[in-house]
Amino acid sequence: MYGKIALFVISVSLSGGLATIAQAMPGEQLAYADSLFDAKKYTESYEVYDHLLEVEKVSSSAMLLRMAFIREGLGDYSGALYYLNTYYLKTADRKVLTKMEELAEKEQLDGYEFTDFDFLRTNFYKYFDIITYGLLALSVLMLSLTYYQKFKRQQNPILPASLMVVFLGILFYTLNFGRDYNKAIVSESNTYLMSGPSAGAEVIDILDKGHRIDYRDQQDVWVRVAWRDKTAFVKRDKLRYIGRSVF
């Protein structure tokens, strides 16, 4: 019933006898949800997992796989693909790409082709904190060298000063734009893609839920997207943005 996602689910036997979920700490809620999942109480466990992801902004790799497992079992393939893609961003586990492509092909959904560049970019998300701290450390080092050469050795610190500016520039871009994944899944069937940000614009296509598209920017209630080499506009509440719950 639940398909190949079960092969990815990590069996974590955690228990938590919590009387009131809403008053529990996120770690206790996760343990309680895992115990419900292990007892095959999938609907109940999903409700707790969903609260953790969307409200508490807490997730684990095993939790995301279990959420995908539950949604596929319920026939919600767009939901399953959303959680699998979120898991992929968190782990850069290439094995899950095969499952995503299989589900997309089975349901005739577009937008799930992956390239080596996608894999490199996902590894960047995975090691984002290490990269940013590394850039900060290099910037501080170059600042120290600049100070040392200018005031201690009375030299012109062109090289360390230039490198410091470069590292600070990369750090600024990384912190402000480095986690922009810019991909979303259509969350409702009969979603209209328009030629412009208006209900009176020409209809380019009508999509079922589950297709994955690239989005660019937002204009009021409209989002500019790329679809089959065309620029289109879609209502923002028709999309589920991948990665926002994790980042």
N, C-alpha and C positions, 0 to 999 in steps of 0.2 A: 504493500500500500504506500509506503513512504519512500520507495525508490532508493537510488544510489547515495543520496545524502547521508543515509545511515552509516555508510563507510567512513564518512568524515567525522562523525560525532565522537567526541572524546568522552569516555565514560569516567565521570568524576563522581564518586559516591560521597556526597555531602549531605548532611541532615541538619535540620534546624527546627526545633519545636517552638515556633513563634505563634503567639496568640493573636497578635495584630500586626499585619504586614506593613501597614502604613506607618507604624511607629518604629519599625526596625531600621537599623543602619543598612546601607546598600550591600555590604558584605553578607549580612545576615539574610537579607532578602534574596540575594543570589543563591546562597546555600539552601534556603527554603524552596526556591524555584527548581533547583537541581534535584532536590528530594522529590518534588512533585513529578518532574520529568522521569526520574528513575522508577517511579510508581506508575508510569504510563498515564498520568493525569495531565495530558498534553495541553488541553484548553486552559486549565488553571495555571500551569507553569508558564504558558505563553503570556498571560495577562501580567504576571509579575516581571517577566523578562522585558516586555514592552514598556512597562513603567520605568524600569531601570534604564533602558536605552533612551527613551524619549524625554523623560522627566529628570532623572538623576544624572543622565549623561555618563552612565557607567556600563561597560561591556567587557566581556572576555571572549576569546576566540571560540571556546567551546559553546558559550551562550549563543553566539551568532549562528553557529552551525545548527544548534538545536532549534533555534527559531526558524531557520530555513527548512529543516526537517519537518517541523510542524506545519508550516504553510504549504509545503508540497503535498503533505498528506491530506490537507483540506482542499486540494485542487487550486490553491492560490499560487500560480506559478510566478506571477509578477512579484508577489511578496517574497517567495523563495529566492528569486533572482536578486532582489534588493539586498537580502541578508547575506547571500553568497558574495555579492560584489563588495559589501561592507567588510565581510570577513577577509576578502582578498586584499583590500586596502590596508587592513590591520596587520596582515601576516606575509603578504607577497608569496603565498603558497600557490605555485603554478598548477598543482594537481586539481584545484577547484575550478580552474578555467575550463577543463574538459567537461565537467558537470554543467557549468553555465552554458557552454556551447551546445551540449546535448539538449538541455531544457529549451533553449531558444530555438533550436532547429525543430524540435518536436512541436512547439507551439507556434512556429513560423513567425518568430520575433526577430526584428532587425536590431543592429547596433551592438552586437556582442562579439565582434571580431577583435582579437587582441594581437598586438605586435610586440617586438622586443623593446620598443620605446615605452610601451605601456608598462612592461615589466620593470624597466629601469626607473620609471616615474613612481611606481608603487613602492619600490625599495627606498626611494627618497622619502616617501611618506612614512614608511616604517621606521627609518632612522632619523626622522626630522629633528628630534631633540638633540641627538648626538651631533648632527651637522650644524645646528645653530650654535650650540655651545662651543664647537670647534672653531667656527668662524669668529665668535666673540673672543676666544682665547688667542687666536692669531692676530686679531685687531689690537688687543692689549699688548701682545708681544711686539708688534710693529711700532706701537706708540712708545713703548719702553726703549726700543732701539733708536727711534727718532730722537727722543730726549737725550739718550746717551751720546749719540754722535754729535748733536748740536751743541750741548752744554758741557759735556765732559771731554770730548775729543776735538771740539771746535771744527767739525766737519759739516759739509752740506748733506743732510740726510735725505737725498732725493729718493733712493730706492725704498727704504723702509716707510717713508711718508707716503709714497705712491701706492705701495702695497696695502698700507693701512686704509687708504681711501677706497681701494678696490674691495678689500674684505668688508669694510663697513657698508659699501654699496650693495654687495651681494647679501649681506646680513639683513639690510633694510628690505630688499626685495623679497627675501625668503620669509621674513616675519609677516610681511603684509600680503604677499600674493602666493607664497610657496605651497599653501595647502588648498589652492583652488583646483578642485577636481573637475568641475564644469561638466558633469554628467548627471543625468536624471532619468528616472523611469516613469513612463506614462502610467498614471495611477487610476485612470477611469477609462472605460470603453467609450467609443464614439467621441473621442477627443478631436476637435477641429484644429487643423493647422491653417492659419490665415496668412495671406500675402502681406498684411500690414497689421499694426497694433490697433485693430478696430473690428467690431462685430460686423461692420458693413463691408469689410475687405473680401477679396476673392478667397474661396476655400481652395487650398492647395491639396490637402489630403485629410482623410478621416482615419484615425488610428484606434486600434484596440489597446487595452491596457497591457503593459509588459514590455513594449518597445523601449529601447534605451537610446537617448538622443543627447547630443552636445548642446549646451546652452551658452549664450554669450553674455547678455546683460538683460536688465529689467527696465521696462518702461511702464510705470504705473502698475496695472494689474496684468500686464503682458510681459512675456519672456521671449526674447529673440533666440531662436534655436537654428541648428543646422540639421537638415533632413534630406538625405539622398542628394547631396551636392546643391541643395537649395536653401535659401534663407527663409524662415517662416516665423510666425508668432503664435504663441499658445498661452492660454490663461494660466497664470502661475499656480492656481490651486488644482490644476490637472496633472502636476508633476510631483514626484517624490525625489528629492535631491540626495544623491548618494554621497556619503562621507560626512555630512553635517552632524550626525549624531555621534560620530567617532572623533572628529576634529574639534 
